[in-house]
Amino acid sequence: MVRTIAIALLSSASALCNAQGAGIAKLQCEGTYDNYASADARDVPIKGIYIEVSDDQIKVLGTVGFDATYSVVTRREDGLGFQLDANSSYGGFLNRFSGKLSLLEKGTTASDGSFKLKQAISAVCGKAKSLF
């Protein structure tokens, strides 16, 4: 009897952990877009960014030049770093405490690893709200 209860408790905990990990967080964001190749496209306000965050991917929609599904490449206590598989010049970071989303496209990379930005988005995200 004790063995049966122990097995039931272990399987319940395992199922709960798996269910929590499988969820997708849906967020809405707004912020600014900057294109560093153009002096006219700086601090352009943007709204309507929608992102879905899963265990291994971040899907971004509603952005200028950044709509794609990115792979999570860095997991830190304060957030997730992600990168586009097809083009490593595109990536970003989502802070899980502040909701700050940073998306960037790198320009030419120097021999020391430094680079200039081509374009970037800085936004703040919150839980997506339904209309009704």
FIFIRO-641723 format. One record per residue: x negated, y, z negated of N, C-alpha, C in turn; residue in three letters. Coordinates in steps of 0.02 Angstrom, whole numbers, plus 50000, padded with zeros to 5 digits. Layout:
residues N
XYZXYZXYZALA/...
***
This chain:
residues 132
499594994150000500005000050000499565006350000MET/499065006449957498615012249954498245013150020VAL/498045007650050497695007850114498155010750168ARG/498785008950168499265011550217499365019050209THR/499405021450148499495028650135498865032350157ILE/498275029750142497655032950162497605033550238ALA/497785028250274497765028350347498265033450374ILE/498855033750345499365038450367499135045650356ALA/498825047050299498575053850285498015055750334LEU/497555051150347497005052550393497265053850464LEU/497745049950486497995050950554498405057350559SER/498755059350506499125065650507498655071550511SER/498115071450472497625076950474497295077350542ALA/497125071550571496815071450636497285074250690SER/497915072350688498405074950736498495082450729ALA/498505084950667498575092150656497975095950684LEU/497365093450673496775096750699496785096850776CYS/496975091250806497015091050879497545095750906ASN/498105096350872498645100850895498415108050891ALA/498055109950838497825116850831497305118550884GLN/496865113950900496335115250949496605115751020GLY/497175112551034497445112351101497845118551120ALA/497965123151072498375128951085498035134051130GLY/498455138151162498205143551204498445150051174ILE/497975154551159498145161151134498275165751194ALA/498835169251193499025173751248498995180851222LYS/498585184951255498455191751232498595196851286LEU/498795202851265498865208651310498345213751289GLN/498045217051339497505221651324497595228151363CYS/497295233451337497245239751374496605243251354GLU/496335247151401495705250451387495495254751445GLY/494845254351463494585258551517494155254351564THR/494135256651626493725253651679493185258651698TYR/492575256151708492015260351731491675256951789ASP/491575260751843491185258351900490565262651903ASN/489985259551891489365263351885489055265151952TYR/489365262752007489135264652074489485270952098ALA/489995273052061490385278852081490475283552022SER/490315289752031490395294751978491135296351966ALA/491555294852016492265296452010492665291051973ASP/492395285151965492765279751934492475278151865ALA/492535282851821492295282051752492875283251704ARG/492895279251653493405279751600494115280051629ASP/494255275951679494925275551709495365271351662VAL/495905274151636496335270351591496665264451627PRO/496685258751595497035252951623497465249651569ILE/498035247151591498495243451547498695237151584LYS/498995232751550499265226751582498785221151592GLY/498215221151557497765215451561498065209851519ILE/498075203951547498355198151513497815192751512TYR/497685189851453497195184551449497475178551412ILE/497245172751432497415166551397496755163451374GLU/496725162151309496115159451279496245152251257VAL/495855147551284495895140551262495215138651232SER/495135132351215494515130151184493905131251227ASP/493975130351293493385130551337493435135451395ASP/494005139151400494095143851455494455150151433GLN/494325155451470494695161751462494925163851531ILE/495585164451538495875166451602496065173851597LYS/495825177951644495935185151643496355187051704VAL/496895190751692497335193151746497485200551736LEU/497605204151790497805211151787497235216051781GLY/496645214151803496065218551799495815220451868THR/495405225451871495095227551934494445223551942VAL/494435218751988493825215152003493605209751955GLY/494005208251904493805203251855494295197551847PHE/494835197351887495325191951881494995185251899ASP/494975180751850494665174251861494745170051798ALA/494555163751803494525159451745493785158351729THR/493595160351668492905160151646492805154251599TYR/492195151651597492025146251550491715149351487SER/491915146851429491625149051366490915146251362VAL/490425150651354489725148451352489405149651283VAL/489715153951243489445155451176490025155751127THR/489955152151072490445152351018490085155150957ARG/490325160750933490045163650872490615164650822ARG/490435165850761490945166950710491395172750728GLU/491105177950759491495183950773491825183950842ASP/491705178850884492045178750948491755173850998GLY/491975174751060491795170351115491455174151171LEU/490895171451195490565174051254490755169651313GLY/490875172551371491095168551428490775171051492PHE/490765166651543490425168151606490795164551662GLN/490775167651721491085164751780490625159351808LEU/490885153351819490475147851845490195149351914ASP/490605152251957490405153352027489905159152035ALA/489885163751987489435169551992489255171851922ASN/488645170251900488445171851831488355179351818SER/488445183551869488425190751858489045193251821SER/489575189251822490195191151789490255187551722TYR/490425191251670490505188251604490805193151556GLY/490815191151493491095195551443491075192651373GLY/491405196151328491435194151258492115196351230PHE/492425191951190493045193451156492925192751082LEU/492995198351045492905198450973493545196050940ASN/493515190750902494115187950873494375191750813ARG/493975196250784494205200150727494505206850748PHE/494175210350793494415216950815494865216650876SER/494835211150914495215210650977494885214251034GLY/494275216551025493925220251078493695215351133LYS/493885217051195493705213251253493205217351294LEU/492655214351312492165217451356492075212951417SER/492175215751476492055212251539491535216151577LEU/491065212651609490555216351646490315212551706LEU/490095216351755489735213551812489045216451811GLU/488535212151808487845214351807487625216151878LYS/487185221051880486855222751943486205218851948GLY/485725221651982485075218451991484725217451924THR/484445211451915484095209851853483345210751863THR/483035214351816482305215551819481935209351794ALA/481285209351804480865203551783480875202551707SER/480995207851669481025207151596481705204951570ASP/482175203851616482845201551597483345207151588GLY/483125213351590483595218951584483985219751650SER/484545223151646484955224151706485355230551699PHE/485595232951755486055238651757486755235951770LYS/487255239251744487945237151755488195239751822LEU/488585235751857488935237951917489615240651897LYS/489975236751857490635238751834490775235351767GLN/491225238451728491385235751662492085237851641ALA/492375233651599493015235251567492915234451492ILE/493155239351455493165239051382493885239851362SER/494155234951325494865235151307494975232351237ALA/495555233651211495755230851146496375226551159VAL/496355220551132496885215651144497285214151080CYS/497905212451091498335210151036498765204551063GLY/499125201451018499555195851037500065198051089LYS/500135194251142500615195951195501315195651167ALA/501725200651185502415201151160502895199951218LYS/503395196151205503895194951257504375200951261SER/504675201851320505135207451330505815206351296LEU/506015200151291506665198651259506655191851226PHE/
***
